[in-house]
Amino acid sequence: MLNKLLLCCACLLAFATGASAHALWVETSPSGKKGQAQEVRVYWGEYADKDISPLDKWFSDTKAYTLFVVTPDNKKIPLASTPGKDHYKAYFTPESDGVYTVVMQHSVKDVYHGSRLDYHASAQVTVGKGAAAANANSNAISVEAPARAKYGVNQQISLKSVLSGKPTSGEVEVIAPNGWIRKLWADSTGIVNFTPLWPGRYMVEVARTDKTPGSHQGKNFDAIWRCATYCIEVK
């Protein structure tokens, strides 16, 4: 009986620690300057565990992602990535004031445990004054906060999650710089609020599963798992 209890506890622990799956995310400074190159970095790993995978350990063809930036006047500019130590990096140079939206997307070639894996990530860069272009993030799933050059500790942040162009309710996961995880629930408008307790980079993640079967790269799947990430700098 004791052995069964220990085994049950071990299984629950494994489930809890494995809840945050690997993801792709984008990091860049939330503020930029006209005429100055802005660096964008793409990582793969488990953010909560500070587990950043080296490039040769990225799953399947994950590194074949698409990366582009949407300018304030809604122009879409592809970004070419070059390998770094544990990430890929790209650059763009803002030419006007406003909000620039960096967008990454990728459907993994290999079907994983019966699911097609769709990864999405975004970041926003504020240059001078101005707003983001309408519908700048065209990803199938996204989660973002209003673009700001700076967020502060103990200042509430509003997040909005979108699926297929419409607000989506459901779980939103916020991962603090120290690995602390908080699971929140977005309402029917896709909105959820949280208040950062520590300075540093937070990652927000939303995942949804569509149980519609299909075929991808010649392989059948039972569901599509979509994940979106977004990083927030808190001073």
C-alpha positions in Angstrom: 0.0 0.0 0.0 2.8 2.4 0.9 4.6 1.6 -2.4 1.4 2.5 -4.3 1.1 5.7 -2.4 4.7 6.7 -3.1 4.3 5.8 -6.8 1.2 7.9 -7.0 3.0 10.9 -5.4 5.9 10.5 -7.8 3.5 10.5 -10.8 1.8 13.7 -9.5 5.2 15.3 -9.0 6.3 14.4 -12.5 3.1 15.8 -13.9 3.5 19.0 -12.0 7.1 19.6 -13.0 6.5 18.7 -16.6 3.4 20.9 -17.0 5.5 23.7 -18.7 6.5 22.1 -22.0 9.2 23.4 -24.3 8.3 26.5 -26.2 9.8 29.1 -28.6 10.0 32.6 -27.4 11.3 36.0 -28.7 13.3 38.4 -26.7 14.2 42.0 -27.6 14.3 45.4 -25.9 10.8 46.9 -25.5 12.2 50.3 -26.7 14.1 51.2 -29.8 15.5 54.2 -31.7 15.1 55.4 -35.2 18.0 54.6 -37.4 19.5 52.2 -34.8 19.6 48.4 -35.4 17.3 46.5 -33.0 18.4 43.0 -32.0 15.8 40.2 -31.8 16.6 36.8 -30.3 14.7 33.5 -30.6 15.1 30.8 -28.0 13.8 27.2 -27.5 13.5 25.6 -24.1 11.6 25.6 -20.8 11.6 29.2 -19.6 10.5 28.4 -16.0 13.4 26.1 -15.5 15.9 28.5 -17.2 16.5 25.5 -19.5 17.6 27.0 -22.8 18.4 24.3 -25.4 21.6 24.6 -27.4 20.9 24.9 -31.1 21.8 21.3 -31.9 19.1 20.1 -29.4 16.2 21.9 -31.0 13.3 19.5 -31.7 12.7 18.4 -35.3 12.8 21.3 -37.7 11.9 23.9 -35.0 14.7 26.2 -36.1 13.0 26.6 -39.6 10.6 29.2 -38.1 9.3 32.2 -39.9 10.3 35.6 -38.4 9.2 39.1 -39.5 8.4 42.6 -38.2 5.3 44.6 -38.9 6.0 48.3 -39.1 3.7 51.1 -37.7 2.3 51.6 -41.2 1.6 47.9 -41.5 4.4 46.8 -43.7 5.6 43.2 -43.2 9.4 42.8 -43.4 11.0 39.3 -43.3 13.9 38.9 -40.9 16.8 36.6 -41.6 18.2 34.8 -38.6 21.8 33.8 -37.8 22.9 31.3 -35.2 24.3 32.5 -31.8 25.4 30.4 -28.8 22.0 29.2 -27.6 19.7 31.2 -29.8 19.1 32.7 -33.2 19.3 36.4 -33.7 18.0 38.9 -36.3 18.0 42.6 -36.7 15.7 45.4 -38.1 16.2 49.1 -38.1 13.2 51.3 -37.3 12.7 54.2 -39.7 9.9 56.0 -38.0 8.2 56.4 -34.6 5.5 54.0 -33.5 5.2 50.4 -32.4 6.9 47.6 -34.3 5.6 44.1 -33.8 7.9 41.1 -34.2 6.1 37.9 -35.1 7.3 34.4 -35.2 5.4 31.3 -36.3 6.2 27.6 -37.1 4.4 24.3 -37.6 6.8 21.5 -36.6 7.4 19.0 -39.3 7.2 15.9 -37.1 3.9 14.9 -35.4 4.4 14.5 -31.7 2.3 12.0 -29.7 -0.5 12.3 -32.3 -0.5 16.1 -32.3 0.7 18.7 -34.8 2.7 21.3 -32.9 2.1 25.0 -33.9 4.4 27.5 -32.2 3.8 31.3 -32.2 5.6 34.1 -30.5 5.6 37.9 -30.6 7.3 41.0 -29.2 6.6 44.7 -29.4 9.1 47.5 -29.7 8.1 51.1 -29.0 10.0 53.8 -30.9 9.2 57.4 -29.9 5.4 58.0 -30.0 2.7 56.3 -31.9 0.6 53.1 -31.9 1.0 49.7 -33.3 -0.5 48.8 -36.7 -4.0 47.4 -36.7 -3.9 43.6 -36.7 -0.1 43.6 -36.7 0.0 40.1 -35.1 -1.5 37.7 -37.7 -0.7 34.5 -35.8 -3.4 31.9 -35.3 -3.0 32.3 -31.6 -1.4 35.1 -29.6 -1.2 36.7 -26.2 0.1 40.3 -25.8 0.1 43.3 -23.4 -0.3 46.9 -24.5 3.1 48.0 -25.9 5.2 50.0 -23.4 8.8 51.0 -23.2 8.7 50.1 -19.5 6.5 48.3 -17.0 7.0 48.6 -13.3 6.9 46.3 -10.3 3.5 46.3 -8.5 1.8 47.9 -11.6 -1.1 45.9 -13.0 -0.6 44.6 -16.5 -3.5 43.7 -18.8 -3.1 40.7 -21.2 -5.3 39.7 -24.1 -5.4 36.3 -25.7 -6.7 35.8 -29.2 -7.4 32.6 -31.2 -8.2 32.6 -34.9 -8.8 36.4 -34.8 -11.2 36.3 -31.8 -10.7 36.7 -28.1 -10.3 33.4 -26.3 -11.1 32.6 -22.7 -9.2 30.0 -20.8 -5.9 29.5 -19.0 -3.0 32.0 -19.3 0.3 31.1 -17.7 2.6 33.8 -16.4 6.2 32.8 -15.6 8.2 35.2 -13.4 12.0 35.8 -13.8 12.7 33.5 -10.8 10.7 30.6 -12.3 7.6 31.2 -10.2 4.5 30.2 -12.3 1.0 31.7 -11.9 -2.0 30.2 -13.8 -4.7 32.8 -14.6 -8.0 32.6 -16.4 -8.9 35.0 -19.2 -12.6 36.0 -19.5 -14.8 35.9 -22.6 -13.1 39.0 -23.9 -9.7 37.3 -23.7 -8.6 39.7 -21.0 -6.8 38.8 -17.8 -4.7 41.0 -15.5 -1.7 40.3 -13.3 0.6 42.3 -11.1 4.4 41.6 -11.3 6.1 41.3 -7.9 9.7 41.3 -9.1 11.8 43.1 -11.7 13.0 41.2 -14.7 11.7 39.4 -17.8 8.3 37.6 -17.5 7.1 35.2 -20.1 3.4 34.8 -20.8 2.2 31.6 -22.5 -1.2 30.5 -23.9 -1.9 27.0 -25.3 -5.0 25.6 -26.9 -5.8 22.2 -28.4 -8.0 21.8 -31.5 -9.1 18.1 -31.6 -9.7 18.2 -35.4 -7.8 15.3 -37.1 -5.8 15.9 -40.3 -2.6 15.2 -42.1 0.7 17.1 -41.9 3.9 16.5 -43.9 2.4 13.1 -44.9 1.6 12.1 -41.3 -1.8 11.8 -39.7 -2.6 13.7 -36.5 -5.5 13.6 -34.0 -5.2 17.2 -32.8 -3.4 20.5 -33.3 -1.7 22.0 -30.3 -1.1 25.7 -30.6 1.1 27.7 -28.3 1.8 31.4 -28.1 4.4 33.3 -26.0 5.1 36.9 -25.2 7.8 38.4 -23.0 7.4 41.5 -20.8 10.2 43.6 -19.3 9.5 44.8 -15.7 11.8 47.5 -14.1 
